[in-house]
């Protein structure tokens, strides 16, 4: 199952992405927001990132105005590799090189059509492993050291 959330700045894009995912036959759970009232993006980024970190969801998508704030929030959680994507190439690299389990988009800086294309590229991509896995292993060791109070 995929999780998705946005703040008010990402709401229209999020709604379009939900449609795109469902058209692909992907089960998606929308964790909010549900209207255009001003909300704080950390509240919604936390919901998705915490669930992915705990293994309660395989993947997540976050949308805020620029994608920057949601990226910062999501990458605070162990095991989360949130990638801010802004074009087809970054969507491809998010999967092939970084094996991102959350992608983040900017609802005020990208079109919903581009967002759906990028998510499709990310979903259809294949993690290359090899030297990229070695790098992800290093990130995991850093997380472990942080959690153990070694850093």
C-alpha positions in Angstrom: 0.0 0.0 0.0 1.1 3.5 -0.8 0.5 6.5 1.5 0.1 10.0 0.3 -0.2 13.4 2.1 0.1 17.0 1.4 -0.3 20.4 3.0 -2.6 23.0 1.5 0.0 24.1 -1.1 0.1 20.5 -2.5 -3.6 19.6 -2.3 -4.6 19.9 -5.9 -1.5 18.0 -7.1 -2.1 15.3 -4.4 -5.6 14.7 -5.6 -4.4 14.3 -9.2 -1.7 11.9 -8.1 -4.2 9.8 -6.2 -6.2 9.4 -9.4 -3.0 8.5 -11.4 -2.1 5.8 -8.8 -5.6 4.3 -8.7 -5.6 4.2 -12.6 -2.5 2.0 -12.3 -4.3 -0.3 -9.9 -2.3 0.9 -6.9 -3.9 0.9 -3.5 -3.3 4.4 -2.0 -4.4 5.8 1.4 -4.7 9.6 1.6 -3.6 10.9 5.0 -4.7 14.5 4.3 -5.0 17.4 4.1 -8.5 17.5 2.7 -9.2 21.1 2.1 -7.3 24.3 1.3 -7.2 25.7 4.8 -3.6 26.5 5.9 -2.0 23.6 7.7 1.6 22.8 8.8 3.4 20.5 6.5 5.4 18.7 9.3 2.1 17.3 10.6 1.4 15.5 7.3 4.9 14.6 6.4 5.3 12.9 9.7 2.3 10.7 9.1 3.7 9.2 5.9 7.4 9.1 6.9 6.6 7.4 10.3 4.5 4.7 8.6 7.2 4.0 6.0 9.9 4.0 8.7 8.0 1.4 10.7 7.3 -0.7 7.7 3.5 -0.1 7.8 3.6 1.1 4.2 5.9 0.2 1.3 6.1 3.6 -0.3 4.9 7.2 0.2 4.4 10.4 -1.7 4.5 13.8 -0.1 3.5 17.1 -1.7 3.9 20.7 -0.3 4.4 24.0 -2.0 8.0 23.4 -3.1 8.7 19.9 -1.7 11.5 21.2 0.4 9.8 21.2 3.7 8.3 17.8 3.3 11.7 16.4 2.3 13.3 17.8 5.4 10.6 16.2 7.6 10.6 12.8 5.9 14.4 12.3 6.0 14.3 12.6 9.8 12.9 9.1 10.1 15.2 6.0 10.1 15.0 4.0 7.0 13.3 6.7 5.0 15.0 7.7 1.8 12.9 10.7 0.6 13.9 12.2 -2.7 12.7 15.6 -3.9 12.1 15.1 -7.6 11.6 17.9 -10.1 11.9 16.3 -13.5 12.0 12.9 -15.2 15.7 12.4 -14.7 15.6 13.0 -10.9 12.6 10.6 -10.7 14.6 8.0 -12.5 17.7 8.5 -10.3 15.6 8.5 -7.1 14.8 4.9 -7.9 17.8 3.6 -9.8 20.5 5.1 -7.6 18.8 6.0 -4.3 16.0 3.4 -4.0 13.9 6.2 -2.6 10.9 4.9 -0.7 9.2 8.3 -0.6 9.2 10.9 -3.3 8.4 14.5 -2.7 7.0 17.0 -5.1 6.2 20.7 -5.2 2.6 21.5 -5.9 3.4 25.2 -6.6 6.4 24.6 -8.9 5.4 21.6 -11.0 2.3 20.6 -13.0 0.2 17.7 -12.0 0.8 16.1 -15.4 4.5 16.2 -14.8 4.0 14.8 -11.3 2.1 11.8 -12.6 4.8 11.2 -15.3 7.6 11.4 -12.7 5.8 9.1 -10.3 5.3 6.6 -13.1 9.1 6.7 -13.9 9.9 6.1 -10.2 7.4 3.3 -9.9 8.6 1.6 -13.1 12.3 2.0 -12.3 14.6 -0.7 -11.0 17.1 -0.1 -8.2 20.6 -0.8 -9.7 22.2 -2.1 -6.5 26.0 -2.6 -6.6 27.9 0.6 -5.7 24.6 2.3 -5.0 23.7 -0.3 -2.4 27.0 0.2 -0.7 26.2 3.9 -0.4 22.7 3.1 1.1 24.4 0.8 3.5 26.6 3.7 4.7 23.6 5.8 5.2 22.0 3.0 7.2 25.1 2.8 9.4 25.0 6.6 10.0 21.4 6.2 11.1 22.3 3.3 13.4 25.1 5.4 15.0 22.8 8.4 15.5 20.1 6.2 17.1 22.7 4.6 19.4 24.0 8.0 20.4 27.4 7.5 18.9 27.3 10.7 16.8 
